[in-house]
Amino acid sequence: MLRRFAAVVAASAAIVSGLLTGTAHAQPAPAVLGGGSGIVVDDELVCSITTIGNDSAGRLVGLTAGHCGDVGSTVAPEYKMDSGVVGRFVAVDNTLDYAVIEFDRAKVAPVNRVGNVTITQVGDPAQFPQIGCKEGRTTGNTCGVVWGDVLQTQETWTQACVIEGDSGAPLVVGTTLVAMVNAYLLVPCIGPEVGTNMNLVMDAIDASGGPGSGFRPI
C-alpha cells in the first residue's frame, strides 16, 4: 500500500512538473500587424505602421514616419504590449520623413488589411479629385478628397482627418498605397493632411540598397 501511494505521488509530481515546465516556456501568440496598426516606439511615442512586407533579402520589414524614432529605436505593438519588442528602426530618412523597421518573424504575423484599409500594392501619387483613405491608430479610418501635390513638395495633400498618433498611417486609393501620413496643417481634422508620396519613399529605399530595398507588401 505504501509503495502504491509513493508511486501515485511520484506520478502526480511528474505531471505537475510537466505542466509548470510547459507554462514557463509558453510563448505569446505573434502580434498581428499591418498598415494602420498602432506601435509604441521606445516605450513612449505612439505612431502607426504604413505597410508591412518582405524585402529582396527576405527580411520582414515595415515603414512608418521618420520623426517617430531613430535608428535602433524599439517597436512594440500597442494593442499587445505583452509581446515586448517585436522590431527595431534600421533606417531613417529625415528629408522624406520615413523610417524602415525590421521585424522579428517569430513575434509578428503580418497582414495586408487593418480596419477598413487593404494594401495590395504601392503606386503613384493620387491626384485631384480622387478620394484618399487612411487607417491610423488614433482616428481610425477617414477619407477625403485628394488635393494633390499643391506646392510641388513631393507630398500629397488630402482632406482625410488625422491627429497625433496617426503619423506613418497609410493613405490609399482603393487598395493602392500612395502616401504615408506625416503631418497636418493648422488645425487637426480641418487643415489638410500632408503625406510623403510612396513612390519617392520606395525609390529612396531601393537606392540605399539597405533594409527594405526591393520591398513588396504582404
N, C-alpha and C positions, 0 to 999 in steps of 0.2 A: 504494500500500500504506500509506504514512504517512497519507494523507488518510482511508482506511478505518479505520485504527487510531484516529485522532483522533475520528472520528465515533462509534466504539464507546465510547470513553472518555467522550465528551460525553453519550451516551445513558445510560450506566451512572450517571454523576454525577447526571443528572436524575432517574433512578429512585430512587437513594439519597436525594437531597434531598427528593423527594416523600414517601418513607416516613418520613423523620425529621420532616418538617413535620406529617404526619398523626399521628404519635405524640405530638408536642409538644402538639397541640391536642385529643387524645382526652380525653373527659370520663368520669369513673367512672359506672357504672350507678346509677340512682336507688336510694336506700335504701328497702327495703320496711318500712313502719312501720304499726302498728295498736295497738289496745288490748291492752296486755300487753308491748309492746316495751320493751326497756331503753334509756334515754337517759343521756348524760353531760352534766351541767349545769355550765357554766363550767369545763370540763376537770377537775372534781374530784368532784362529787356525783353518785351514780347513783340514778335513780328509774325509775318505769315510766309509760308513757302510759296514760291512762284510755280514750280513744277518739280517733278522728280523723275529720274530715269537712269539710263546707263550711258557711260561714255565709251569711247573707242577702246579704252584699256580694260573695260569690263568692270569699272568701279560703279557703285550705286551712288549717284550724286543728285543734288538738288540745288535750286537757286533761291535767293532772297535778295532784299535790298542791301546794298553795300554799307549803308550807315547803321545797319543793325549790329555789326560786330567787326572784329579784326581777325586776321589770320591767327588760328589757334583757339578762337572763341568756342566754347562748348555749346551744344544744342541738345535740348530735351523737349519731348512732346508735351505741350501744355496740358492736354487732356489726360495724360498718363504719366505723371511725374515719377511713378514708381519704376519706370523703365530706366531712369537715370540718364546718363549721357549716351545719346544714340548717334551723334555725329559731331564733326568739328568744321569750322571755317578753314578752307585750304587755299582760297584765293579771294582777294577783294580788289575791286576797281573803283576808286573814288570818283573818277571822271564820269563814267556811265552809271555809277551808283548801283553796282550789282556785286553779289558775293556767291562763291561756289562752296557748297557744303558736301563733304564726303561722309556718307552714312555707313554704319555698321550693318551689314546684311543680316546678321544674326538677330538684330534688335528691331528691324524695320520691315514692315510689309507695305511695299509701295502700291499706290492705286492711282488711276487716272481720273477719278471722279471724287470730289468733295462737295457736299451740299448740292447746289444746282449747277455746278460747273464741271464739265468734262473736257479734258485736253487730249486731243489725238495727234496734234502736230503743231509745229511752230511755223508762223507765216509772216508775211509782210505787214507793215503798219496798216491800220484801219483808216478809212477816210470818211469825211462828212458826206452824207448824213447817216452812215451806218450806226447801229446800236451796239455798244460795247457793254459787257457784263463782267463784274469781278466777284470773287469769293474771298472774303477776308475774315480773320478770326474775330474782329471787333464788330463790324457791321454786316457780316454775312454776305448774302447775295444782293447786289444792287446793280442797276443798269442805267445807262443814259446815252444820249446822242454823242457821237464822236465829232469833236471839232477839228481834229487833225493836228498836224504839226504847225501850230499857229505862228510861232516865231522862228521856224526853221532851226530848232534847237535839238533835233534828233529825239524828240519826245512826242508822245501822243497825249492830247488833252481831251478829256471826256467829262460828261456831267454825272458820272457814277459817284455815289456818295462814299466817301472814305474819311476815316479819322485815325488817330494814333492806334497802332497795333495792326492796321491794315497794310503797313509798309511791306513790300515784297509780294503782295497778293497778285494773282494772275488776272489779266484783263483779256477776255476772249471775245471773238466774234464767231458765233456758232460754237464749234469745238476747236477753233484755231487760236492758239496763244499768240497775241500780237504785241503785248506790252506788259510790263510789271508796274505795280503801284509804287511810286516813290515819294509823292507829296500831294498837298492840295494848296490852292491859292486863297488867301484872305480868310475865308470862313469855311469850316468843315461842313461837307454835305451841301454847301451852297456855291462856294467858289469851285472852279473846275479842278478835277483830279488830273495830276500830271504823272506820266509814267514813261520810262525809257523803252524805246522800241526794241522788241526782242530780236529782230534780225541783226541789229547792231551788237547786241549782247552776244549772240551766237558767233558772229564774225570775230569779235574780240577774244572770246574764249578759244576758238579754233586757232587763231593766230598765235596765241600764247603757247600752244602745244602742251599745256599742263592739264591738271584735273578738270574734267568737264568737256575737253575737246572731243568733237565727234558725238556730242550729246544727242540722244533720242529719248523722247518722253515714253513712259511706260505705256 
